């Protein structure tokens, strides 16, 4: 059982979705969860998921002027304690991916980021 990637966004001027008088309780004031087809999480400490796919989604969200905030984290983390994602976070993870891909998961061969 692995860690799945979670992406939440906060759209400008939008409130969390309400269905039959029940409001979704998204973390950090997010208004929507972005479903990414059960993709594994990817980070420097967990190099398992499909980073190019995840990165494409995150970059698309980050450039949208109607999106106020983006959060990316693993489903084993407390979403309410995860900080907002910034461009430099995506660049840092992308650099790690370009140096390592998913190899650290398979052969424990890491390139460190300085």
C-alpha positions in Angstrom: 0.0 0.0 0.0 1.5 3.3 -1.1 1.0 7.0 -0.7 -1.4 8.6 -3.1 -1.0 12.2 -4.4 -3.6 14.7 -3.2 -4.2 18.1 -4.9 -6.5 20.7 -3.6 -7.2 24.2 -4.9 -8.9 27.4 -3.8 -10.7 29.2 -6.5 -11.3 33.0 -6.3 -14.8 33.9 -5.2 -15.9 30.2 -4.8 -17.1 28.4 -1.7 -16.7 24.7 -1.0 -19.1 22.5 -2.9 -22.4 21.8 -1.2 -24.4 18.7 -2.0 -27.8 18.1 -0.4 -27.1 20.5 2.4 -23.7 18.8 3.2 -20.6 20.9 2.6 -17.3 19.2 1.7 -14.8 19.9 4.5 -11.6 20.5 2.4 -8.4 21.4 4.2 -7.0 25.0 4.3 -10.1 26.6 2.9 -9.8 24.8 -0.4 -12.8 24.8 -2.6 -12.1 21.7 -4.7 -10.1 18.5 -4.8 -8.4 17.6 -8.1 -8.7 13.9 -8.8 -5.6 12.5 -10.5 -6.6 8.8 -11.1 -5.0 7.3 -8.0 -1.5 8.5 -8.8 1.2 7.8 -6.3 2.7 10.7 -4.6 6.1 11.9 -5.8 8.7 13.9 -3.8 12.4 13.9 -2.9 11.6 11.6 0.0 9.1 9.4 -1.9 10.2 9.1 -5.5 7.5 6.7 -6.7 4.7 8.5 -8.5 4.4 9.8 -12.1 5.9 13.2 -11.6 5.6 14.4 -15.2 1.8 13.8 -15.1 1.5 15.4 -11.6 3.8 18.3 -12.6 1.7 19.1 -15.7 -1.5 19.3 -13.6 0.2 21.5 -10.9 1.7 23.9 -13.5 -1.6 24.2 -15.3 -3.4 25.0 -12.0 -0.6 27.4 -10.9 -0.9 29.6 -14.0 -4.7 29.9 -13.9 -5.6 33.4 -12.7 -8.9 32.1 -11.1 -7.0 29.8 -8.8 -5.9 31.5 -5.6 -4.0 28.6 -3.9 -2.8 25.0 -4.7 -1.8 22.3 -2.2 0.0 19.1 -3.1 0.8 16.4 -0.6 0.5 12.7 0.3 -2.6 11.1 1.6 -0.8 10.1 4.7 -0.2 13.7 5.7 -2.6 16.0 7.6 -3.8 18.3 4.8 -4.6 21.1 7.3 -0.9 21.3 8.2 0.5 21.3 4.6 1.7 24.7 3.3 0.5 26.1 0.0 2.5 25.0 -3.0 4.7 27.6 -4.7 6.5 27.7 -8.1 9.8 27.0 -6.4 8.5 23.8 -4.8 7.5 22.5 -8.3 11.0 23.5 -9.7 12.7 21.8 -6.8 10.8 18.5 -7.2 11.3 18.7 -11.0 15.0 19.1 -10.6 15.1 16.1 -8.3 13.1 14.1 -10.9 15.4 15.1 -13.7 18.4 14.0 -11.7 16.8 10.8 -10.4 13.4 9.8 -12.0 12.0 6.9 -10.0 15.4 5.2 -9.7 15.8 5.8 -6.0 12.8 3.7 -5.3 14.1 0.8 -7.4 17.9 0.9 -6.7 18.5 3.2 -3.8 20.8 5.4 -6.0 20.1 9.1 -5.0 21.4 12.4 -6.3 21.1 14.9 -3.6 19.8 18.5 -4.1 22.0 21.2 -2.8 
